[in-house]
């Protein structure tokens, strides 16, 4: 059986660290999207929740931009998600 090179072991350790870091960021993005959509549904029924929804929208946009800048998600994916969520927020705001 062939021996593993130390450079291959190091590369494996590095890729594992990156994978875990990227997984954490992706999870955080998904959580913020879910939080925003839940608040948006509440705000559509109760207008007083609109301020909290806007805060969640800003937080979600910040996380999406950060993930896109780091290359964890693609820039177009981040833009598409931001656009859809902003459209949802605007529709709720106009309905009030």
N, CA, C and O atoms as a GROMACS GRO file, in nm:
protein
  384
    1UNK      N    1   0.084  -0.118   0.000
    1UNK     CA    2   0.000   0.000   0.000
    1UNK      C    3   0.089   0.125   0.000
    1UNK      O    4   0.188   0.132   0.072
    2UNK      N    5   0.051   0.222  -0.081
    2UNK     CA    6   0.130   0.344  -0.094
    2UNK      C    7   0.111   0.433   0.028
    2UNK      O    8   0.005   0.437   0.089
    3UNK      N    9   0.220   0.507   0.060
    3UNK     CA   10   0.211   0.600   0.172
    3UNK      C   11   0.152   0.731   0.123
    3UNK      O   12   0.172   0.771   0.008
    4UNK      N   13   0.080   0.797   0.213
    4UNK     CA   14   0.026   0.928   0.181
    4UNK      C   15   0.136   1.032   0.194
    4UNK      O   16   0.216   1.027   0.288
    5UNK      N   17   0.138   1.125   0.103
    5UNK     CA   18   0.234   1.234   0.112
    5UNK      C   19   0.185   1.333   0.218
    5UNK      O   20   0.065   1.349   0.239
    6UNK      N   21   0.279   1.398   0.284
    6UNK     CA   22   0.241   1.495   0.387
    6UNK      C   23   0.167   1.614   0.325
    6UNK      O   24   0.080   1.672   0.390
    7UNK      N   25   0.201   1.650   0.201
    7UNK     CA   26   0.132   1.762   0.136
    7UNK      C   27  -0.014   1.727   0.108
    7UNK      O   28  -0.102   1.813   0.115
    8UNK      N   29  -0.039   1.600   0.076
    8UNK     CA   30  -0.177   1.556   0.053
    8UNK      C   31  -0.256   1.558   0.183
    8UNK      O   32  -0.374   1.594   0.185
    9UNK      N   33  -0.190   1.520   0.292
    9UNK     CA   34  -0.257   1.524   0.422
    9UNK      C   35  -0.292   1.667   0.460
    9UNK      O   36  -0.401   1.694   0.511
   10UNK      N   37  -0.198   1.759   0.436
   10UNK     CA   38  -0.222   1.900   0.468
   10UNK      C   39  -0.336   1.955   0.383
   10UNK      O   40  -0.423   2.026   0.434
   11UNK      N   41  -0.336   1.922   0.255
   11UNK     CA   42  -0.441   1.969   0.166
   11UNK      C   43  -0.578   1.917   0.212
   11UNK      O   44  -0.678   1.989   0.207
   12UNK      N   45  -0.579   1.792   0.258
   12UNK     CA   46  -0.704   1.733   0.306
   12UNK      C   47  -0.754   1.807   0.431
   12UNK      O   48  -0.873   1.835   0.444
   13UNK      N   49  -0.661   1.837   0.523
   13UNK     CA   50  -0.699   1.912   0.643
   13UNK      C   51  -0.753   2.049   0.607
   13UNK      O   52  -0.853   2.093   0.664
   14UNK      N   53  -0.688   2.117   0.514
   14UNK     CA   54  -0.732   2.249   0.473
   14UNK      C   55  -0.871   2.246   0.409
   14UNK      O   56  -0.957   2.329   0.438
   15UNK      N   57  -0.891   2.148   0.322
   15UNK     CA   58  -1.020   2.140   0.254
   15UNK      C   59  -1.131   2.106   0.353
   15UNK      O   60  -1.244   2.153   0.338
   16UNK      N   61  -1.101   2.026   0.453
   16UNK     CA   62  -1.200   1.992   0.554
   16UNK      C   63  -1.238   2.115   0.637
   16UNK      O   64  -1.355   2.136   0.668
   17UNK      N   65  -1.138   2.196   0.673
   17UNK     CA   66  -1.165   2.321   0.747
   17UNK      C   67  -1.251   2.415   0.663
   17UNK      O   68  -1.346   2.475   0.714
   18UNK      N   69  -1.218   2.428   0.536
   18UNK     CA   70  -1.296   2.515   0.447
   18UNK      C   71  -1.439   2.464   0.432
   18UNK      O   72  -1.534   2.542   0.432
   19UNK      N   73  -1.452   2.333   0.418
   19UNK     CA   74  -1.584   2.274   0.400
   19UNK      C   75  -1.674   2.304   0.521
   19UNK      O   76  -1.790   2.341   0.505
   20UNK      N   77  -1.618   2.289   0.641
   20UNK     CA   78  -1.696   2.316   0.762
   20UNK      C   79  -1.730   2.464   0.775
   20UNK      O   80  -1.841   2.500   0.816
   21UNK      N   81  -1.635   2.551   0.739
   21UNK     CA   82  -1.660   2.695   0.745
   21UNK      C   83  -1.769   2.734   0.646
   21UNK      O   84  -1.860   2.811   0.679
   22UNK      N   85  -1.760   2.682   0.522
   22UNK     CA   86  -1.859   2.713   0.420
   22UNK      C   87  -1.997   2.659   0.459
   22UNK      O   88  -2.099   2.725   0.437
   23UNK      N   89  -1.998   2.540   0.518
   23UNK     CA   90  -2.124   2.480   0.562
   23UNK      C   91  -2.191   2.569   0.666
   23UNK      O   92  -2.313   2.588   0.664
   24UNK      N   93  -2.112   2.622   0.757
   24UNK     CA   94  -2.164   2.709   0.862
   24UNK      C   95  -2.226   2.836   0.802
   24UNK      O   96  -2.334   2.879   0.843
   25UNK      N   97  -2.156   2.896   0.707
   25UNK     CA   98  -2.206   3.020   0.645
   25UNK      C   99  -2.334   2.993   0.566
   25UNK      O  100  -2.429   3.071   0.574
   26UNK      N  101  -2.336   2.883   0.489
   26UNK     CA  102  -2.456   2.848   0.412
   26UNK      C  103  -2.575   2.825   0.504
   26UNK      O  104  -2.687   2.868   0.475
   27UNK      N  105  -2.550   2.758   0.615
   27UNK     CA  106  -2.657   2.731   0.711
   27UNK      C  107  -2.710   2.862   0.769
   27UNK      O  108  -2.830   2.879   0.785
   28UNK      N  109  -2.620   2.953   0.799
   28UNK     CA  110  -2.657   3.083   0.853
   28UNK      C  111  -2.743   3.161   0.754
   28UNK      O  112  -2.840   3.226   0.792
   29UNK      N  113  -2.706   3.154   0.626
   29UNK     CA  114  -2.783   3.222   0.522
   29UNK      C  115  -2.923   3.163   0.512
   29UNK      O  116  -3.022   3.236   0.508
   30UNK      N  117  -2.932   3.031   0.509
   30UNK     CA  118  -3.062   2.965   0.500
   30UNK      C  119  -3.150   2.999   0.620
   30UNK      O  120  -3.270   3.021   0.606
   31UNK      N  121  -3.090   3.003   0.739
   31UNK     CA  122  -3.164   3.036   0.860
   31UNK      C  123  -3.218   3.179   0.853
   31UNK      O  124  -3.333   3.203   0.890
   32UNK      N  125  -3.138   3.272   0.806
   32UNK     CA  126  -3.183   3.411   0.798
   32UNK      C  127  -3.295   3.427   0.694
   32UNK      O  128  -3.386   3.507   0.714
   33UNK      N  129  -3.289   3.351   0.585
   33UNK     CA  130  -3.395   3.355   0.484
   33UNK      C  131  -3.525   3.302   0.544
   33UNK      O  132  -3.632   3.361   0.525
   34UNK      N  133  -3.516   3.190   0.617
   34UNK     CA  134  -3.635   3.132   0.679
   34UNK      C  135  -3.693   3.227   0.784
   34UNK      O  136  -3.815   3.243   0.793
   35UNK      N  137  -3.606   3.290   0.861
   35UNK     CA  138  -3.651   3.385   0.963
   35UNK      C  139  -3.726   3.502   0.897
   35UNK      O  140  -3.831   3.544   0.945
   36UNK      N  141  -3.670   3.553   0.788
   36UNK     CA  142  -3.734   3.664   0.718
   36UNK      C  143  -3.870   3.623   0.662
   36UNK      O  144  -3.968   3.697   0.678
   37UNK      N  145  -3.878   3.508   0.598
   37UNK     CA  146  -4.006   3.466   0.539
   37UNK      C  147  -4.111   3.443   0.647
   37UNK      O  148  -4.229   3.474   0.626
   38UNK      N  149  -4.071   3.390   0.762
   38UNK     CA  150  -4.166   3.371   0.872
   38UNK      C  151  -4.218   3.505   0.922
   38UNK      O  152  -4.337   3.522   0.946
   39UNK      N  153  -4.127   3.602   0.937
   39UNK     CA  154  -4.168   3.735   0.981
   39UNK      C  155  -4.254   3.805   0.876
   39UNK      O  156  -4.345   3.881   0.909
   40UNK      N  157  -4.224   3.780   0.749
   40UNK     CA  158  -4.303   3.840   0.642
   40UNK      C  159  -4.446   3.787   0.644
   40UNK      O  160  -4.540   3.862   0.622
   41UNK      N  161  -4.462   3.660   0.672
   41UNK     CA  162  -4.597   3.604   0.682
   41UNK      C  163  -4.672   3.664   0.800
   41UNK      O  164  -4.791   3.693   0.789
   42UNK      N  165  -4.602   3.683   0.912
   42UNK     CA  166  -4.664   3.747   1.029
   42UNK      C  167  -4.704   3.890   0.995
   42UNK      O  168  -4.814   3.935   1.030
   43UNK      N  169  -4.614   3.961   0.927
   43UNK     CA  170  -4.638   4.102   0.896
   43UNK      C  171  -4.754   4.120   0.798
   43UNK      O  172  -4.823   4.222   0.801
   44UNK      N  173  -4.775   4.020   0.713
   44UNK     CA  174  -4.888   4.032   0.619
   44UNK      C  175  -5.021   4.025   0.694
   44UNK      O  176  -5.121   4.081   0.649
   45UNK      N  177  -5.021   3.957   0.810
   45UNK     CA  178  -5.143   3.949   0.892
   45UNK      C  179  -5.149   4.060   0.996
   45UNK      O  180  -5.257   4.105   1.033
   46UNK      N  181  -5.033   4.103   1.044
   46UNK     CA  182  -5.027   4.202   1.151
   46UNK      C  183  -4.929   4.313   1.112
   46UNK      O  184  -4.808   4.291   1.115
   47UNK      N  185  -4.979   4.431   1.077
   47UNK     CA  186  -4.892   4.540   1.028
   47UNK      C  187  -4.786   4.588   1.128
   47UNK      O  188  -4.685   4.646   1.087
   48UNK      N  189  -4.806   4.564   1.257
   48UNK     CA  190  -4.708   4.612   1.355
   48UNK      C  191  -4.576   4.535   1.348
   48UNK      O  192  -4.476   4.579   1.406
   49UNK      N  193  -4.573   4.422   1.280
   49UNK     CA  194  -4.452   4.340   1.268
   49UNK      C  195  -4.360   4.388   1.155
   49UNK      O  196  -4.254   4.330   1.134
   50UNK      N  197  -4.400   4.492   1.084
   50UNK     CA  198  -4.326   4.536   0.965
   50UNK      C  199  -4.184   4.582   0.997
   50UNK      O  200  -4.092   4.555   0.921
   51UNK      N  201  -4.165   4.651   1.110
   51UNK     CA  202  -4.031   4.699   1.147
   51UNK      C  203  -3.935   4.584   1.173
   51UNK      O  204  -3.819   4.588   1.132
   52UNK      N  205  -3.984   4.483   1.241
   52UNK     CA  206  -3.902   4.365   1.270
   52UNK      C  207  -3.867   4.291   1.140
   52UNK      O  208  -3.757   4.237   1.125
   53UNK      N  209  -3.962   4.290   1.047
   53UNK     CA  210  -3.940   4.225   0.919
   53UNK      C  211  -3.831   4.298   0.840
   53UNK      O  212  -3.746   4.234   0.776
   54UNK      N  213  -3.833   4.430   0.846
   54UNK     CA  214  -3.731   4.508   0.775
   54UNK      C  215  -3.592   4.481   0.832
   54UNK      O  216  -3.494   4.472   0.758
   55UNK      N  217  -3.583   4.469   0.964
   55UNK     CA  218  -3.455   4.438   1.028
   55UNK      C  219  -3.403   4.302   0.982
   55UNK      O  220  -3.285   4.285   0.954
   56UNK      N  221  -3.495   4.204   0.976
   56UNK     CA  222  -3.457   4.070   0.930
   56UNK      C  223  -3.412   4.072   0.785
   56UNK      O  224  -3.320   4.001   0.747
   57UNK      N  225  -3.478   4.156   0.703
   57UNK     CA  226  -3.441   4.169   0.562
   57UNK      C  227  -3.298   4.224   0.549
   57UNK      O  228  -3.218   4.172   0.471
   58UNK      N  229  -3.268   4.327   0.626
   58UNK     CA  230  -3.134   4.386   0.621
   58UNK      C  231  -3.027   4.286   0.664
   58UNK      O  232  -2.920   4.278   0.604
   59UNK      N  233  -3.057   4.210   0.770
   59UNK     CA  234  -2.962   4.109   0.818
   59UNK      C  235  -2.941   4.001   0.714
   59UNK      O  236  -2.828   3.957   0.692
   60UNK      N  237  -3.049   3.958   0.649
   60UNK     CA  238  -3.041   3.854   0.547
   60UNK      C  239  -2.958   3.903   0.428
   60UNK      O  240  -2.874   3.829   0.376
   61UNK      N  241  -2.980   4.025   0.385
   61UNK     CA  242  -2.905   4.082   0.273
   61UNK      C  243  -2.756   4.089   0.306
   61UNK      O  244  -2.671   4.060   0.222
   62UNK      N  245  -2.726   4.128   0.429
   62UNK     CA  246  -2.586   4.137   0.471
   62UNK      C  247  -2.520   3.999   0.466
   62UNK      O  248  -2.407   3.986   0.418
   63UNK      N  249  -2.589   3.897   0.514
   63UNK     CA  250  -2.532   3.762   0.513
   63UNK      C  251  -2.516   3.710   0.372
   63UNK      O  252  -2.416   3.644   0.341
   64UNK      N  253  -2.613   3.739   0.285
   64UNK     CA  254  -2.602   3.695   0.145
   64UNK      C  255  -2.485   3.762   0.076
   64UNK      O  256  -2.409   3.696   0.005
   65UNK      N  257  -2.469   3.892   0.097
   65UNK     CA  258  -2.358   3.965   0.035
   65UNK      C  259  -2.223   3.912   0.083
   65UNK      O  260  -2.130   3.898   0.004
   66UNK      N  261  -2.213   3.885   0.212
   66UNK     CA  262  -2.089   3.834   0.268
   66UNK      C  263  -2.054   3.698   0.209
   66UNK      O  264  -1.940   3.673   0.171
   67UNK      N  265  -2.155   3.609   0.202
   67UNK     CA  266  -2.132   3.475   0.147
   67UNK      C  267  -2.093   3.484  -0.001
   67UNK      O  268  -2.007   3.408  -0.046
   68UNK      N  269  -2.156   3.574  -0.075
   68UNK     CA  270  -2.124   3.588  -0.217
   68UNK      C  271  -1.983   3.645  -0.235
   68UNK      O  272  -1.909   3.602  -0.324
   69UNK      N  273  -1.947   3.740  -0.151
   69UNK     CA  274  -1.814   3.800  -0.160
   69UNK      C  275  -1.705   3.699  -0.131
   69UNK      O  276  -1.598   3.703  -0.192
   70UNK      N  277  -1.730   3.608  -0.038
   70UNK     CA  278  -1.632   3.505  -0.003
   70UNK      C  279  -1.631   3.390  -0.102
   70UNK      O  280  -1.543   3.304  -0.096
   71UNK      N  281  -1.728   3.387  -0.194
   71UNK     CA  282  -1.732   3.282  -0.294
   71UNK      C  283  -1.800   3.156  -0.246
   71UNK      O  284  -1.788   3.051  -0.309
   72UNK      N  285  -1.872   3.165  -0.136
   72UNK     CA  286  -1.940   3.048  -0.082
   72UNK      C  287  -2.066   3.019  -0.162
   72UNK      O  288  -2.100   2.903  -0.188
   73UNK      N  289  -2.136   3.126  -0.202
   73UNK     CA  290  -2.246   3.112  -0.297
   73UNK      C  291  -2.216   3.205  -0.414
   73UNK      O  292  -2.138   3.299  -0.401
   74UNK      N  293  -2.278   3.179  -0.527
   74UNK     CA  294  -2.252   3.261  -0.645
   74UNK      C  295  -2.319   3.398  -0.631
   74UNK      O  296  -2.422   3.411  -0.564
   75UNK      N  297  -2.260   3.497  -0.694
   75UNK     CA  298  -2.312   3.633  -0.684
   75UNK      C  299  -2.454   3.644  -0.741
   75UNK      O  300  -2.538   3.714  -0.685
   76UNK      N  301  -2.481   3.574  -0.851
   76UNK     CA  302  -2.614   3.579  -0.910
   76UNK      C  303  -2.717   3.512  -0.819
   76UNK      O  304  -2.832   3.556  -0.813
   77UNK      N  305  -2.678   3.408  -0.750
   77UNK     CA  306  -2.768   3.342  -0.656
   77UNK      C  307  -2.805   3.437  -0.544
   77UNK      O  308  -2.921   3.448  -0.506
   78UNK      N  309  -2.705   3.506  -0.491
   78UNK     CA  310  -2.731   3.603  -0.384
   78UNK      C  311  -2.821   3.715  -0.436
   78UNK      O  312  -2.915   3.756  -0.367
   79UNK      N  313  -2.794   3.764  -0.555
   79UNK     CA  314  -2.876   3.870  -0.613
   79UNK      C  315  -3.019   3.826  -0.634
   79UNK      O  316  -3.113   3.902  -0.609
   80UNK      N  317  -3.038   3.704  -0.682
   80UNK     CA  318  -3.172   3.652  -0.706
   80UNK      C  319  -3.250   3.640  -0.575
   80UNK      O  320  -3.367   3.678  -0.568
   81UNK      N  321  -3.186   3.587  -0.472
   81UNK     CA  322  -3.253   3.573  -0.342
   81UNK      C  323  -3.288   3.709  -0.283
   81UNK      O  324  -3.398   3.728  -0.230
   82UNK      N  325  -3.195   3.804  -0.292
   82UNK     CA  326  -3.221   3.938  -0.239
   82UNK      C  327  -3.338   4.002  -0.313
   82UNK      O  328  -3.424   4.065  -0.251
   83UNK      N  329  -3.340   3.987  -0.445
   83UNK     CA  330  -3.445   4.046  -0.525
   83UNK      C  331  -3.582   3.989  -0.488
   83UNK      O  332  -3.679   4.064  -0.472
   84UNK      N  333  -3.590   3.858  -0.474
   84UNK     CA  334  -3.718   3.794  -0.441
   84UNK      C  335  -3.766   3.835  -0.303
   84UNK      O  336  -3.885   3.861  -0.283
   85UNK      N  337  -3.676   3.841  -0.208
   85UNK     CA  338  -3.715   3.878  -0.072
   85UNK      C  339  -3.753   4.025  -0.064
   85UNK      O  340  -3.845   4.062   0.010
   86UNK      N  341  -3.683   4.110  -0.138
   86UNK     CA  342  -3.716   4.252  -0.139
   86UNK      C  343  -3.853   4.273  -0.202
   86UNK      O  344  -3.932   4.356  -0.157
   87UNK      N  345  -3.882   4.196  -0.309
   87UNK     CA  346  -4.012   4.204  -0.374
   87UNK      C  347  -4.124   4.162  -0.277
   87UNK      O  348  -4.230   4.225  -0.273
   88UNK      N  349  -4.099   4.057  -0.200
   88UNK     CA  350  -4.196   4.011  -0.101
   88UNK      C  351  -4.220   4.119   0.004
   88UNK      O  352  -4.334   4.148   0.039
   89UNK      N  353  -4.112   4.179   0.054
   89UNK     CA  354  -4.123   4.284   0.154
   89UNK      C  355  -4.201   4.404   0.098
   89UNK      O  356  -4.287   4.460   0.166
   90UNK      N  357  -4.169   4.443  -0.025
   90UNK     CA  358  -4.239   4.558  -0.085
   90UNK      C  359  -4.388   4.530  -0.105
   90UNK      O  360  -4.470   4.620  -0.087
   91UNK      N  361  -4.422   4.408  -0.143
   91UNK     CA  362  -4.563   4.376  -0.162
   91UNK      C  363  -4.640   4.382  -0.030
   91UNK      O  364  -4.755   4.426  -0.027
   92UNK      N  365  -4.576   4.339   0.078
   92UNK     CA  366  -4.640   4.346   0.210
   92UNK      C  367  -4.654   4.491   0.252
   92UNK      O  368  -4.757   4.531   0.306
   93UNK      N  369  -4.551   4.569   0.228
   93UNK     CA  370  -4.552   4.710   0.267
   93UNK      C  371  -4.660   4.787   0.191
   93UNK      O  372  -4.728   4.873   0.248
   94UNK      N  373  -4.677   4.758   0.063
   94UNK     CA  374  -4.778   4.827  -0.017
   94UNK      C  375  -4.920   4.785   0.023
   94UNK      O  376  -5.014   4.864   0.012
   95UNK      N  377  -4.934   4.663   0.068
   95UNK     CA  378  -5.066   4.615   0.108
   95UNK      C  379  -5.114   4.678   0.238
   95UNK      O  380  -5.234   4.682   0.266
   96UNK      N  381  -5.021   4.728   0.316
   96UNK     CA  382  -5.057   4.787   0.448
   96UNK      C  383  -5.126   4.920   0.432
   96UNK      O  384  -5.163   4.982   0.532
   0.00000   0.00000   0.00000
